[in-house]
């Protein structure tokens, strides 16, 4: 494909639109899902099945006044929500949805996603600090300590997959899982890996994605029972909206990564549709699991959260790394 | 630097646009560094530092080394800047950086030494014959890994000694009882 200005602009618009539409409608899905789990109707007034709720919410949020608390650091206060949204959109650039649908395939694709995910935690930090609110500050410190803790097992697990694939190219990782459903990375013994611990790596990765995106049961940064609301306590109007959209965009990115690394990307289990639809199906099944988990598990404590990472997930993933390296050497 | 880069390319060609991107990246880096040095609020200084790191990552990307650029983001922004801000946030948010005179080199002497340094660097930059570096490899991870563990293994080992010293220093500081 020739790189023209037109192509670039179209790719950028599609990436932003995909992130924004997903964010808006995942809020709706989340509310409907929560309502279903809690045996109530949920938003069902505006439009069929309440489908008009997200645009109306958007209009409401945009019509509200953006208040900046006195004594807050204005520049950082405004920059933080933008920073929450921007890494997620950047990550969409390199995610391959199918053989042909990828804006820019890079041979360091995995690294690029994690590099921009790392930018996200600065947004939490600045949001909490710049609002000059003790609760927001505590929430952001919690959220960042959690992100830092869970980044480690996540990266180690990713290195395991990268070692098996021998490449950091997301396309290449998917190509190596093509074939039958059994050659997906999550299934041990049949695929390239011959690694019996692969389901465990999948679980570790998925848990870390939950924690990295600050979702329940790891949403300590948004503990409304102790911290008023969380790091976005002082944000109203679209500032709050951007944090919200950033969270959902990050969930989409996390699910995309899980799909690519473990579930064979756009590989079809048994034909039927072209690959990109399989990618979308896997993606939304994972997101549905995210929502399902959020409304079924209670929030953990901060000690439980940090202990889980430092005492269980990191040793396990390190062991997994060594085990995989050994297997790759032997076979 | 070859001949084509010494002449001024048209702004609306690929080289011209690349030059503009390069200048923007340099501007971002310098602005970030300036904010980091002069800001009175420590957290804002960290924000400047992050902007500076992002600019440097962009420069690496521009110089055809995506791996180094992504590592710059991952390590410097994701780890180091966050670690610094953790340390700062344990202090009170309204704490201000002290900007008064701190040492005997403050004032005219500082200006003199800074001018000397800047002049020296400028002379160096202008007098040196910069050789045009050929693109040695594709900058892929495999290539970098092979080079790092064969040709440049000494550098690799020395860096690990630096890290070891940093860990030891942290331990010494943490265990000091006073």
Contacts between the chains, C-beta under 8 A, distances in Angstrom:
chain1	res1	chain2	res2	distance
A	73	B	41	6.6
A	73	B	43	7.1
A	73	B	44	6.6
A	75	B	44	7.4
A	75	B	47	8.0
A	76	B	43	7.0
A	76	B	44	6.6
A	76	B	47	6.0
A	79	B	47	7.5
A	106	B	66	6.0
A	107	B	66	7.3
A	107	B	140	5.4
A	107	B	141	7.2
A	108	B	66	5.1
A	108	B	67	5.1
A	108	B	70	5.4
A	108	B	141	6.6
A	111	B	67	6.9
A	111	B	70	4.1
A	111	B	71	7.1
A	111	B	74	6.7
A	112	B	66	7.6
A	112	B	70	5.4
A	114	B	70	8.0
A	114	B	74	6.0
A	114	B	78	7.8
A	115	B	57	8.0
A	115	B	70	4.4
A	115	B	71	7.7
A	115	B	73	3.8
A	115	B	74	4.4
A	115	B	77	7.8
A	115	B	78	6.9
A	116	B	73	7.1
A	117	B	78	7.8
A	118	B	73	6.5
A	118	B	74	5.4
A	118	B	77	5.9
A	118	B	78	2.5
A	118	B	79	7.4
A	118	B	82	7.9
A	119	B	73	6.8
A	119	B	77	5.8
A	119	B	78	7.1
A	121	B	78	7.0
A	121	B	82	5.7
A	122	B	47	8.0
A	122	B	50	6.0
A	122	B	77	6.7
A	122	B	81	6.6
A	122	B	82	6.7
A	122	B	85	7.7
A	125	B	82	6.9
A	125	B	85	5.2
A	125	B	89	7.4
A	126	B	43	7.3
A	126	B	47	6.6
A	129	B	43	5.2
A	129	B	85	7.7
A	129	B	89	6.3
A	129	B	93	6.0
A	130	B	43	7.4
A	132	B	93	6.3
A	137	B	89	7.1
A	137	B	93	6.9
A	141	B	86	7.5
A	141	B	89	6.2
A	144	B	82	6.3
A	144	B	85	8.0
A	144	B	86	7.1
A	145	B	86	7.7
A	148	B	79	7.9
A	148	B	82	6.4
A	151	B	78	7.3
A	168	B	141	5.8
